[in-house]
Amino acid sequence: MLIKGKKINLRQLKKNDDKSLFKYANDRMICRYTTVPYPYTLKIAQSFIKKTCKNLKIGESYDLGMADSESGEIIGMAALRIKDKKAKIAEIGYWLGRKHWSRGITSEAAAIMLNFGFEKLKLNRIYAKVMKPNIGSIRILEKHGFKLEGILRRHEYKMGKIHDVLMFGLLKEEYKK
């Protein structure tokens, strides 16, 4: 699976992407507000690649690597995880290696995934959960039309702290291409 963008291409992970995943995901700044574990080991990367390939085949989740359009290196991840097939609901998530922040890459990946979700998968709703201090992720969601739907107070424990989690949602009819 490959979806082409301008700065990045989203593609299925390959076995040899394990070193790139390890290189970028093993960073406290990446892990602090995401579900990415810390420390992130090479073994975790290898297991993650196997799991994503299996889930992609059965259409349960679409965890795609953000491949730099020039080098082809995986520099982050974008995902749509199907949560309810009948209601056509999925959760979106993403992370990007710190070296590549502030260049619009994650926003492009989110736009690609939204288009894929609403147009190809015919989803009805896409939602995101964001730990409250993650301002960058909140801005990306708002830019793409997501609405704040609620706050799960003191809901997520990560790296020694309990965080509020903000729930954002976007319906198909609200989606702007």
N, C-alpha and C positions, 0 to 999 in steps of 0.2 A: 504494500500500500504506500502510495506516494502522493502528496498534495503539494504542489509548487506554490511558493510565495516569492516575494521580491528579495527580502533579506535572508529568509530561511525557507527550507522545505521541511514539511512534516512527513516523517516516514516511519515504517515499522523498524524496530530495533533489530540489530544483527548481533551475533555472538561477539564479534570483535569491537562492539561499542562499549563493552564493559569498562575499559580503561578510561574512556571519555566520561562516562557516567560517574565513575569513581573520582576522577579529577575535579569535576565541577560540583558534585553533590556532597562531597566530604568537606563541607564548609559550614561552620556554625551559623553564619549569616543566612545561608540558604535554608537550613533546617529549623531555625528558630520559630518560624511562623507557618511551616508546612508539615505535611505528614511524612516527609523524608526523615528517616532515622539518623541520629548522630551518635557515634561516628558511623559514617557510611563506608563500608568495606567493599573490596573487590568481590568477595563472596556474595554480599547483598546485591551488588550490581548484576552478577551472573544469574542469581535466582530471580531477580526482577525481570530480566530479559526473557527468561523461559516463561514466566507467568504471563507477561504481556503478550507474547506470541500465541500462547494457548487461548487467552481471553479474546484476542482479536479474531482468531479463527471461528470462535463460537458466537461472536457478536455481542459479548457481554460488556466489554470495555474497549476503548480505542485509546491506548496509551502510545503516543507517537513521539519520537525523538525530534527535537528541533535541530535540524542539520544546517550548519552554516552553508549558504548557497555557493560560496567560493571553495571552501576547504572540504565540505562534506562532513566535518566533525560534528558530533552530537554535543550541543552546548546547553541543552535544557530539555524539558519535557512539557508536553501539553496533552491533556486527557479529557475524554468524555466517557463517563462511566454510567451505563444504563442502570437506573434505579427502579424503574417500573415500566415494563414493556407494554402493558395494556394502556396505561395512561400516557405513554411516550414521554417519559421524564428521564433526564440525565443530569449528572453533576459534572461541572467543568472544573479543572484544576490545572495548574502550571507552575513551573519554576524555571529559572534561567541562571546560568553561571554568572557570578558577580562581575567578572571581567567584561561581560556583555550588557550590563545594565545601562539604562538611560539612552538607549538607541532605538526604541520603538519595537524591539523584537518581540517582546512578550505580548504587546498589543496586537501585532500582526498575527501571532500564533493564535490568540484568542479570537480574532476576526475569522481566521481560517476555520477554526473549530466550530464557531457559531454557524458559519455558512454550511459546513459539512453536516452539523447536527440538524439544522432546520430544513435544509434543502435536500440532502441525500438521505438522511435517516428519518426525515419527516417527524421530528420531535415536536411535541406540544409545548414543552417547558424545559428550560435549562436553569439550574440554580448553582450557586457557589456559596461555600462557607469560608469565611475569612476571619482569622484572629484579629481582634480589634486594633492592635498596633500596626498592622500591615497596610500602611497608607498607599504604597505603590500598587498593590493588588486592588484595593478599593477604587483607586482612580481609573484603573483599566476597566473594571466592571462598569463603573458609572459612564465612562466614555462610550461603552458599547450598549448603553441603554438599560442596564440592570437597575432594578429598584430595590432599595433596602426594605426587607419584609419583616425583620424582627431581630432581636438580640437574644442569644442564648447566654444568659449570665453565668459567669464562672464555669464554663462548659468544657474547656480543653486544658489539659496539663501538658506543658512542654518546657523542657529544660529548666525545671525547678520553679516554674511559675504557672499560676492558673489564669487563663485568659477568657475574656468574653469572646463569643463567636458571633459575627454578624452574618445574617442570612440574606442573600441577594437572589432575586429571581428575574427571569426574562421569559415572557411568553412569545410564542410564534408571531402573533399579531403585533407585538411591540418591536419585533426585530427589524432593524434597519440594515440593509446590505451595504 
